[in-house]
């Protein structure tokens, strides 16, 4: 079920797009006299996310983000009191959205285990909403920050709970549902950590076998 890890172009949405924006400043003027698009809070968060994916936590510095956006450092402080506040908001956004993607699989009037499992597989394979590069960047950050590590563990627990519910809907009781949930989740995270590369054709060819092995049901 390994999907190819993409770079920042496949992030699947702007960071903080649903958050309340603060006062806006205009970006640096562009040649030709065209009126520049306003540069707001979301732009700084988007830039921070891209920098984290590309360069790690060391790349998320106010000066570096300002250069990335083509503005002065002063614009940053219209929206954030400090770099620490920016990082807090970035982490909170990841936790909120990463858990919601998985929990959305269970939001149906009728519960159907194999349908839910396939929806989970699609989430991992398509990479339109779930971005493994974004996930990996947060996990790398967690290796140097106990605070971030606690958030990652909390998000992992919520995802595993979703999987446990899926296996319950497949007819398994506890503790087997929990064990199958952990095996499935650790398997997928391990694929990303190992950097396995497969074409879409290869993934789809092997998918029925993964479904059978992980769920105990035919695909």
C-alpha positions as CSV (number, residue, x, y, z in Angstrom):
1,X,0.0,0.0,0.0
2,X,3.0,2.3,-0.2
3,X,2.5,5.5,-2.2
4,X,5.2,7.6,-3.6
5,X,6.1,10.5,-1.3
6,X,5.6,13.8,-3.0
7,X,7.2,17.1,-2.2
8,X,5.4,20.3,-1.2
9,X,3.4,20.5,-4.4
10,X,1.0,17.8,-3.1
11,X,0.1,19.2,0.2
12,X,-3.6,18.9,-0.2
13,X,-4.8,22.3,0.9
14,X,-3.6,25.5,2.6
15,X,-2.6,25.4,6.2
16,X,-5.0,27.3,8.4
17,X,-7.4,28.0,5.5
18,X,-10.4,27.7,7.9
19,X,-8.7,29.6,10.7
20,X,-9.7,33.2,11.4
21,X,-7.2,35.5,9.7
22,X,-5.7,38.5,11.4
23,X,-5.0,41.9,9.8
24,X,-3.4,41.7,6.4
25,X,-0.3,43.2,4.9
26,X,0.4,43.5,1.2
27,X,3.2,41.5,-0.4
28,X,6.1,43.2,-2.1
29,X,5.1,45.0,-5.3
30,X,5.7,43.0,-8.5
31,X,7.1,44.3,-11.8
32,X,4.6,45.7,-14.3
33,X,2.5,47.8,-11.8
34,X,0.1,45.0,-11.0
35,X,-1.6,45.1,-7.6
36,X,0.0,42.4,-5.5
37,X,-2.2,39.8,-3.8
38,X,-2.6,40.4,0.0
39,X,-0.3,38.4,2.2
40,X,-2.0,37.1,5.3
41,X,-1.6,34.6,8.1
42,X,-2.3,31.6,5.9
43,X,0.7,32.5,3.7
44,X,3.1,32.4,6.6
45,X,1.7,29.0,7.8
46,X,1.8,27.6,4.3
47,X,5.4,28.7,3.9
48,X,6.3,27.2,7.3
49,X,4.8,23.9,6.3
50,X,6.7,23.8,3.0
51,X,9.9,24.7,4.8
52,X,9.4,22.0,7.4
53,X,8.9,19.4,4.7
54,X,11.9,20.6,2.6
55,X,14.4,21.5,5.3
56,X,13.2,20.3,8.7
57,X,12.5,22.3,11.8
58,X,15.8,24.3,11.2
59,X,14.3,25.7,8.0
60,X,11.3,27.2,9.8
61,X,13.0,30.5,10.7
62,X,11.3,33.9,10.4
63,X,14.0,35.3,8.1
64,X,14.0,32.3,5.9
65,X,10.2,32.4,5.6
66,X,10.3,36.1,4.8
67,X,12.8,35.5,2.0
68,X,10.6,32.6,0.7
69,X,7.6,34.9,0.6
70,X,9.5,37.9,-0.8
71,X,8.6,40.2,2.1
72,X,10.3,41.7,5.1
73,X,10.5,40.0,8.5
74,X,8.3,42.7,10.0
75,X,5.3,41.4,8.3
76,X,5.5,38.2,10.3
77,X,4.8,40.0,13.6
78,X,1.5,41.3,12.4
79,X,0.2,37.7,12.8
80,X,2.4,35.9,15.3
81,X,4.0,37.1,18.5
82,X,7.0,34.8,18.0
83,X,8.4,31.8,16.0
84,X,7.2,29.6,18.9
85,X,3.6,30.7,18.4
86,X,3.9,29.9,14.7
87,X,5.2,26.5,15.4
88,X,2.4,25.9,18.0
89,X,-0.2,26.8,15.4
90,X,1.5,24.6,12.7
91,X,1.5,21.6,15.0
92,X,-2.1,22.1,16.1
93,X,-3.2,22.3,12.5
94,X,-1.4,19.0,11.7
95,X,-3.0,17.2,14.7
96,X,-6.5,18.5,14.0
97,X,-6.5,17.7,10.3
98,X,-4.6,14.4,10.4
99,X,-7.0,12.8,12.9
100,X,-10.0,14.2,11.1
101,X,-9.0,12.5,7.8
102,X,-9.1,9.1,9.5
103,X,-12.1,9.7,11.6
104,X,-14.1,10.7,8.6
105,X,-14.0,7.1,7.4
106,X,-16.4,6.1,10.1
107,X,-19.0,8.8,9.5
108,X,-21.6,6.8,7.7
109,X,-25.2,5.9,8.6
110,X,-24.4,2.2,8.2
111,X,-21.1,0.7,9.2
112,X,-19.5,-1.7,6.7
113,X,-16.0,-2.9,7.6
114,X,-14.6,-3.8,4.2
115,X,-15.9,-0.6,2.7
116,X,-14.2,1.4,5.6
117,X,-11.0,-0.5,5.1
118,X,-10.9,0.2,1.4
119,X,-11.6,3.9,2.1
120,X,-8.6,3.9,4.4
121,X,-6.5,2.3,1.7
122,X,-7.6,4.9,-0.8
123,X,-6.7,7.6,1.6
124,X,-3.1,6.3,1.8
125,X,-2.8,5.5,-1.9
126,X,-4.3,8.6,-3.5
127,X,-2.4,11.2,-1.4
128,X,-4.8,13.9,-2.3
129,X,-5.8,14.6,1.3
130,X,-3.3,12.6,3.3
131,X,0.3,13.8,2.6
132,X,3.0,11.4,3.7
133,X,5.7,14.0,3.3
134,X,3.9,16.3,5.7
135,X,3.4,13.4,8.2
136,X,7.1,12.4,7.9
137,X,8.2,16.0,8.5
138,X,6.2,16.2,11.8
139,X,7.7,12.8,12.9
140,X,11.2,14.0,12.2
141,X,10.5,17.1,14.3
142,X,9.2,14.9,17.1
143,X,12.6,13.3,17.4
144,X,14.0,16.5,18.8
145,X,11.0,17.8,20.7
146,X,9.2,15.9,23.5
147,X,6.2,18.2,23.1
148,X,5.8,17.3,19.5
149,X,6.4,13.7,20.2
150,X,3.4,13.7,22.7
151,X,1.2,15.2,20.0
152,X,2.3,12.6,17.5
153,X,1.6,9.8,19.9
154,X,-1.8,11.3,20.6
155,X,-2.6,11.5,16.9
156,X,-1.3,7.9,16.3
157,X,-3.6,6.7,19.1
158,X,-6.6,8.3,17.5
159,X,-5.8,6.8,14.1
160,X,-5.3,3.3,15.6
161,X,-8.6,3.7,17.3
162,X,-10.3,4.3,14.0
163,X,-8.6,1.2,12.6
164,X,-9.8,-0.8,15.7
165,X,-13.3,0.3,14.9
166,X,-12.9,-0.8,11.3
167,X,-11.9,-4.2,12.4
168,X,-14.7,-4.4,14.9
169,X,-17.0,-3.6,12.0
170,X,-15.3,-6.5,10.1
171,X,-16.5,-8.8,12.9
172,X,-13.4,-9.1,15.1
173,X,-13.6,-8.7,18.9
174,X,-11.0,-7.3,21.2
175,X,-8.1,-7.8,21.6
176,X,-7.8,-9.1,18.1
177,X,-9.3,-5.9,16.5
178,X,-6.8,-3.8,18.4
179,X,-3.9,-6.1,17.3
180,X,-4.9,-6.0,13.7
181,X,-5.3,-2.3,13.9
182,X,-1.8,-1.9,15.2
183,X,-0.3,-4.3,12.6
184,X,-2.0,-2.4,9.8
185,X,-1.0,1.0,11.0
186,X,2.6,0.1,11.9
187,X,2.9,-1.6,8.5
188,X,2.0,1.5,6.6
189,X,4.1,3.9,8.7
190,X,7.0,1.5,8.3
191,X,6.6,1.7,4.5
192,X,7.0,5.4,4.7
193,X,9.9,5.3,7.1
194,X,11.8,2.8,4.9
195,X,11.3,4.9,1.8
196,X,9.8,2.0,-0.2
197,X,9.2,3.0,-3.8
198,X,6.5,1.3,-5.9
199,X,4.7,2.4,-9.1
200,X,0.9,2.7,-8.9
201,X,0.6,-0.4,-11.1
202,X,2.7,-2.4,-8.6
203,X,0.7,-1.2,-5.7
204,X,-2.6,-2.1,-7.3
205,X,-1.3,-5.5,-8.3
206,X,-0.4,-6.3,-4.7
207,X,-3.4,-4.6,-3.1
208,X,-5.7,-7.7,-2.9
209,X,-3.0,-9.6,-1.1
210,X,-2.5,-6.9,1.4
211,X,-6.2,-6.6,2.0
212,X,-6.5,-10.4,2.5
213,X,-3.5,-10.6,4.9
214,X,-4.4,-7.6,7.0
215,X,-8.1,-8.1,7.2
216,X,-8.4,-11.9,6.9
217,X,-11.1,-11.2,4.2
218,X,-10.9,-11.5,0.4
219,X,-10.4,-8.2,-1.3
